[in-house]
Amino acid sequence: MGTRKNVTAGQRPGVPAVPVFDSYGRLSKSPDTGEFEKIETQWADNRKVIDRLGGVLGAELDDGLSAWKKGVRRPGWEKLLERVASGESQGIVVWHTDRLFRQPRDLEALIDLADKGFVVVSAHGSRDLADPDDRFILRIEVAHAARSSDDTSRRIKRRFQTYREKGIGHIGGPRRFGWPGRDLTWTAGPDETDEDRPMVPDALVERERRALVDATDAVLSGISEAVIAREWNDDKLLTAEGRTWVRLTVKSVLSRPTNAGLIESEGELVGTMPGEPIVDPNKFDLLRSKYAARRKGRVAGEVGPGYVGTGILLCGEPDCGTRLTARNGDGFYRDLAWTPQVACAFHDAVEMPDAAFAAHLGITTRTVTAWHQHPDAKIDDAAIREGLETAVQQASISVKKRFAQRANTPVRKKYYTCEKERRGCGKVNADLRSVDHELRTYVILRLSDDRYAAAVEAARAQVADRLSEINAEIAEYEALQEAVSERLGRREFKTMAAFDKANKPLVENLDRLYAEREALSDGAPEGPTKAQPAAVIAAQWDDADNSERRSMLTKALGGSTLFLDKYVKQPGPRVFDRNRLRLVAPDGTTVTFGDLT
């Protein structure tokens, strides 16, 4: 029986006429043979399904990681969901839904996508994500698989706990820097397999251990991990996987308790390893204390105030494309956009009574009270704005940080940057406030554009009539199929062959209609059918918090990708060139922000 899909109109603007499907594979055992199926085999099966659906292949993604480990990131799976959500692909093909999931949350993620109109297809799975009965059964199967995985996890944890109690630290897995093991940089020849992978030379292990000792002493003496990374790279002392070092990886390798012969579990010391440790345990404790003192308490993954473009902007250098991050610069911004709301945020940051704050600025208490009563008004007095500006510049660092958080605006100078420490090129940097100003202008222009809204409306109207006919036919065939299934339940069919004979033409017609609906749905993107006034969009942006602004930017981009190009020196004072912001549409069309107005 063909795979049924609950597909609805409403794809994103700018999607191609031919649907793009991403292919996903994960290291998994074949249900027929019990042997692990190669990723390449899974991709090949998925490509056949994409051809059958009349689509084109988008990205082939995979993860060789277990699907039941909650704390393990699976970049392939995350990228797949990200591409579908952003409109880069109109559906996904997985190798086997019955064996893809080990956690209910993964199953629910695909069910949610199917409900929103995206196509979710399995090359071999026997379950239909659009069928309530199949969803029910699949949820039970996944819950059982999760329970089985949890039981296995408990047994493995107990086994490793026993090893730790006996002083056995690192058990199995790939080789670690400073430890013996098989060479991860080795490449198999024509007649070789992974069984032929050689052990790394003892001399290399000893060299790595000396480097760990020297690096620990260096960090304790004040030398940064970035300097150590450069020295190791210059000396051709690479990671166990053969990659170059960056600051974060150096810090990670120096932070391993096993360097000091310590065996820890969930942050608790449970034993010590026999023999001489690589690093003196006392020095390791000092190093860990130094690292702990650096922490600033920010929640992991949290985006700072005003960081609208982080993770959305990509480096525009050829062969880079790294997601940009934001970093502090030297000094603090001047000429802030002073409104009563921003002034009240500064008042809250300095934590002064109204009268004291007014005296600090040289204004009346009545003015401060009016700011709080009418935060949407304007501050027209240039002398008051200058007084606020001076007070901010003279404030302490802690006050400025509180002010930035309350005002949702950068106070300290910040930059979008392509960080080498995150394996970027390090060649692209731009003032954060200047870039955010251009992003605000673009969002207002895009979301208030009558042509954009008209294009969405026209795309919907073009396919609306045929979609209505198809949906009516699908409903009719599904009703017939349900009636045939009920007859099977009442045992009116003497054999399964008789049921298959009655059901086969229904399945064939449904598959044809589903495929046509998928193709037509690509031409009916989601989006506003009536543009909002620019002033309304501007007010929404100005009143929004960081996450809401990011959402508005993502909506404005649609399926396009936003790049920030390298600065090119020009005559005169250095100002931000809006042509450095470059949009690339799904069809490859490129425009700069300077071309938009």
N, C-alpha and C positions, 0 to 999 in steps of 0.2 A: 504494500500500500504506500502511495506517495506521501511525502511529508506535507502536512497542512500548515498554513501560516495565517495568523490573524493580522493582516496587513491593512492599514488605513491610510487615507490621504493625509498629507501634512508633512512632507519632507522639508528639509531646510532649503533656503534660497541658494541658487547657484549649483545644485546638484546636476550631474550629467544626465543626458537622456537615457544612456545605458547604465543600469545600476552597477555600483561598485561594491563588491563583496570582499571583506577581509577573511583570510584563512587562518585558523588557529589550531595548533597541535600541542599536545603535552605528553611527556613521557608517560606511557600508559600501556598496560597489558591488553593484548587482544582478547576479547571475550570468547573467541573460538579456539585459540591455541594456548592461551595462558602465557604466551611469550610477549616480551616487550616489543611494541610496534615502533619502528623508526619514525622520527619526525618527518623525514622526507616522504615516507610512504603515506603518512597521514595527509600531508600537503597534496600529494598526487591525487588521493581520493577526493579531497576537497575541491581541487581544480575541476574534476569531472562534474561535480555537483554544480559549480558555478557556470560551467559551459551549458549544462542542461537547463539552467534557469535563464540563460540568455544574458548573463552579466559579464563583467570583466573583473579580473583579479586586482585587488587593491594592494594590501600588504600581507605578507606571509609572516606570521608571528608565532613564537613558541616559547615554552618554559620547560626546562628540564627538572622542575622542582615539584615536590609533593604538594597536592592541592589541599591537604587537610591541615597543614601547619598555619595557624592563624597569624603568627608574627612574621612570616616570611613574605617579602615582597616578590611579586611575579611581574616583572616589567612588561612581558609580552601581553599578559592578560590585562594589565592596567592600560597599556597603550591601545589595545583593541577596544576597550570600553570608551576610552577618550576619543578615538577616531570616530566611532559611531555617534557619540554624543555631540561632537563638533560638526557633524555633517560630512566629514571626509569620506565616509563610506555609508552605504544605505543598508547594509546588513552584514551578518557574519556567518561563516560556515565553520562548525566545529566537527571534529572527527567522530565523536561518539558521546552524545549527551548522557547516556546511561553511566558512563565511566569517567566523564570529565570532572564531575563535582565530588568533593569530599566535605564541603561545608555548605549548609543551606543558604548562606548569604550569596554564594556564587550563582546558585540556581535562581534565586530571587532576582538577581541583577539582570539575568537574561529574560526572565519572565516579564520584568518591568519594561525592558526594551521591546519585547514582542507586543506588549499592550499599547505602547506608544506608536506602533506602526512600523517598527524596524523589522527586517526579515531575519529570523534566526533559524538556521537550517542545520541539520546533522547529516553527515555522510553515511553513518551506520546506525544511529540511535533508533530505537523503536518507539520513542515517545514523542508526542506532538505538543509543543509548548502552548499552542492555541486551544488545546482540548482540555476542559476542566477535569475530566476523568484522568487523563494522562498526567496532568499537573499533580493531582492528588497522589497518584501512584509514585510519580517521580519524587515528590517531597518525602514520601515514606522511605523510598529506596535511599535517598541522600541522607536522611536522618539515620538510617541503619548503617550506612557507610561511615558516617561521622562517628557513630558509637563504636564501630569496629576499629576505626583509626585511633580513637581515644584509648581504647583498651590496649592496642599495640603500643601507643605512646607511653602508657603507664608502665608496661613491661620493660620497654627500652630504657625509660628513665630510671627504673629500679636497678637495671643491670649496670648502667653507667654510675649510679650512686655507689654501687658495690665496688666498681673499679676505683672511684675517687677515694673511698674509704681505705682502699689498699694502697693508695699513693700512686695510682696509675692515672696520669693526666690526660694527654691528648690521645684519643683512641680513633684510629682510622681517619678517613676523609683525605682530602688533598693535602699536599705538603704545605707547611707553613714556613715563613721566612725565619731562618735561624734553626730549623729542625731538619733532620734527614728525611728522605722520602723520595718518591719517584719524580723525575723531572717533568714538570708541567709544561715546559717550553718545547719539549721534544715533539717532532712531527714524524708520523709513521711513513715508512717508505712503501713501495708498491707491494711487497710481499710481507709487510709487517702489520701487526695488530697492537692493540693497547697492552697486550701481555708482554710485548717486547720493550715497553717503556723502561729506560734505564734509571738507576738511582743517581741522584745528584752527587758530585764528588765531595768527599769529606773536606777538602780544602775550601770549597765554596761555603759549606755549612759553618766552618770555623771563621771564615771571613765575615759572614753575616752576623755571627755571634759577637765578634769584636765590634762590629758596627753598632749593634744594639747597646753594648756597654758604653761606647764612646758617645752615642747620641743621647743616652740617658744623662750622662754627665754634662753634655752640652746644654740640654734644656734646663737642667738645674742651675747652670751658670748664666742663664738668660738668653741663650741663642735660640732663635725661633725654628720651628719645624720646617718652615719654608726654606731656610738656609740649608738645613740638613738634607732636605729633599733635593736641592740643586747639587749639593756635594755628592750624594749617592748617585744621582743621574750622571754627573760628570765622570764619576769613577766606574760607570757601567755596572753598578750594583743595583740590579732591578728587583722588582717584587718577585715572589715565588711564581707568579703567572707570566713573568717577563714584561710587565708594564713599567712605565716610568712612575716615579713617586711624585705625589703632591703633598701639601701640608697636612691635609686630613688623613691620608693613608699613613703618613709617618706617625702622627699622633695615635692612630689606631693600633699600629704594631707595637709602639712603645707602651701602650696601656694594657697589654695582655698580662694577666697575673702569672701565666706559665713562665714568663721571662724570669720571674723571681722564684720559680719553683713552687708557686702557690696553686692550689686546686680550689676553685670557688664554684659555688652553685647558687644562682639567684642572689648574687651579691654577698653570700656568706662563705667564710673560709671553712672548708670541710676536710682539708688534708694538705699534705705537702708531698712533693715528688722526691723520690730518692736521688742521690747524687748532688753534684755541685750546680747551683742555679746559674743561669746566664748572667743575670743582673743581681747585685747585692739587694736582698729584701729590704734593708733599711733605706737605700736610695730609691727603691721602687715606691715605698710608702711616701717618701718626700715628693716624688714625681706625681703620684696620684693626688696628694694634697694640693699641689700646685695647680693641677688641672681642675680640681674641684673648686678652688678659689676663683677660677676664671669664669665660672658659670654665672649667668646673669638672670636666670630664672624664667626665660622666655619659654612658652609652651612650644614643644617640638611641632614644626609644620605651620605654626601661626605666622600670618603675614602681617608685617608691621604697618603702622598708620601711614596712609598715603601711598603705599606700594601697589599702585594700580597695575603696573605692567609686568611685575615679576612673574616668571613662568609663562607669560603670554607672549612677550617680546622675545624674538630669537635673534641671535647674532647673525649679521648679514655677510660676514666674511665667507668666501668660498670654502667649501669643505669643512665648515664649522657648524653653524646652526644650533649652537648651545643655547639653552634657555637662560635668559639674563637674570641676574640677581641684583639686589640693591645694597649699597655699602655707604657708610658715613664718609664724608669728605672733611676738609679742613674749614673751620669757621662756621658761621651761621648766616642764614638768609637775612637780607634786608628787604624793605619795601613789601612787607606782607600785605595781603588783601584784608585791611581792617574793616570789620563790620561789628555791630554790637555783640553778635553771637561770638565772634573770635575774641573780642575784648573781654567778654564774660568768661571765656575759657582761660584766658590769662589771669583774670581775677581769681578764679578757682585754683589755678596752679600756684599762685604766690601765697594763697591761704591767709589773706588779710581781711579784716572787717571792712565794710564799705567806706567808712570815714578814713581809715588808714590808707586804703588803696587810692582813694581820691587825693589825699594829701601827697602820696607818693608820685602821682602823675601831675599834680598841680591843677586839679580840676575840682569842681564841686561834687559833693556827695549826691546831689540831685541828678547829676549826669550819670553817675554810676548806677543809681537806682533805675533811671530811665532805660539804660542798656538792658538790664535784666527784665524789665517790663515789656520792652519792644525790641526783641533780638533781631527782627527782620528789617529794622530800619537801616539808615545809613549814617556813617560818621563823616560829615562834610568838612569839619574843621581840620585844616591841614596841621595846625599846631598840636591838636590832640593826637592825630595820627603819628606825628613825629615824636610826641612824648611817649606814646605806647611803644614805638619802635626803639627808642633809646632805652626804655625800661626793660625790654626783652633782651637787648644786647648786653645789658649790665647784670642781668639775672644769673643765678647760679646754674650749673649744668643740670642739677636735679629739677629745678623749676622749669627750665626749658624742655626737659623731657616730659614732665607732666603736662606742660602747655601743648606740646605736639600731640600727645595722646588725646587730650580733651578737645582740641581744635580740629582733629583729623586732618592736619596739614603738616608737611615737613618744616621744621624750624631749623634744625641743624642741616647744613648742606649735605646732600646725598646724591649718589650717582647710580644709574643703571650700568652694570658692567658685565662683561663676559670673563668670568674668573678662570684663571689658569688652575686654581686650586680645585675647581670642579671640572677639570679637563677641558676647559675652553681655550680659546686662542689668546685671550688677554689683550686683544687689539681694539676692542670696541668699548667705549665709555661715553656717557652723556649725562648731563645734569638732569636729575630726576624731576625737578619742578618744571623745567622747560619741556621735557617730554610729556609729562602729565597734562600740561596746558594744551599741547597738540592733540593728545588723546581725547581730552574733553571736547575740543573743537570738532574732531572727527565724529565722535558719537552723536553730538548735536546735529551735525550736517547729515549724517546717515539716517538717523531715526526720525528726522523731520522731513526727509526727502519724499516728495509726492511721487517721483518716478519709481523709487524703490517700492513704495506701497502699491503703486499701480502695476508694477511688474509681478508682484505677488498675487494681486487680484486677478490679473490676466491669466497667469499660469493656472490658477484654480479654476477659472471659468472655462478654460480651454478643454479641460478634461472632466469637468463636473458631470456633464450629461452622460458620457460613456461610463463613468464610474458608477453613477446611479443605476444604469442598466446592468452592469457587471455585478454589483452588490445584490441586486434583485435576483439575478440568475444564480449566484452563489447561495443565497438563502434558500432558493427552491431546491437546488441539488443537495444541500445539506439536510433539508427536511426529508427528502427522499432517502438519503443515506441513513438518517436516523430511523426511518420507518423500516428500512431493510434490516438494520441492526436489531430492532425490536422483534422482528419476525424470527431472526436467528435466536434471540433470547427465549422466544416461545417455542423453539425447536420445530418451526414450520419448514425449515430447510433440512432435508434428510442427510445431506453431506456438506462438508465445508466447500467442496468443489462447486456445489450449486450456489452457495452464498457468494463465493468469489466471482462466479459468472454474473450474478446480479449486481454485485458491487463494483466490478471492474470498470464499466462505462461511466459510472458516477465519479469514481476516483480520477479517471482520465480527464473528464470534463472539468472537474474541480481544479486539477493541477493546471490545466490550460487557463482557466479563469483567474486563478491565483497569480499566475505568471504575468498575465495581462494587467491585472490590477497593480502588481508591483511596478511594472514599467510606467503605468500612468501616474502612479503615486509619486514617482520621481519628479513629475512636472507640476506638482501641487505643493509648493513649499509652505512651511509655517511662517508666520510673520504678520505684521499689522496690515490690514487692508485699507486703513486710513491713517495718513501720517499725522503725528501730533505736532503742534506748533513748536518752533525752536525754543521759545521762552519756557515752555512747559518742560521740555527735555533738559534745558539748562538748570531749571529749578530742581528737577529730580536729581541731577548729578550733584549739585551743590549741597543738597540736603542728605545725600546718600552716604552711608558708611563705606568702608573700603571694599567689603565683599559685594555690596550692591553695585558699586561702580565697576568692579571687575565683571559682574554679570551683564551690565549694560554694554561694556566694551565687547564682550564675547558675542552678545546678540548683534551688535553692529557689524562685527567682522563676518558673521555668518560662517561660510566655509573657507574664507580667506585666511592666509597666514601673514603675520605682521613681523617684518624684519627691521632691525636698526643697523644701519650701515656705518662704516668707519668714518671718522672725521677727516675731512680733506682741508688742509690749510688754505685760507683765502685772505686777500688783502683786507686791511681794516681791523676793527675790534672783533674779537671772537664772540660770535653769537650762535645760537643753535640754528642749524639749517634744517628746516622741516622736510627737505627732500631726502634726508637721511632715513626717514621713516618710509618704508616700502611695503606695499600690499601685493601679495601674490595670490591670485584667484585659483580655484581648483583646476581651471583649464589652462593655467600657466600664464595668464595675462598679468602684467605687472604695471602698477601705477605708484607714484610717490604721493605723499601728502601734499606736496606743492602742486601736483596736477589736479587736485580735487577742487581747487577754488580758483 
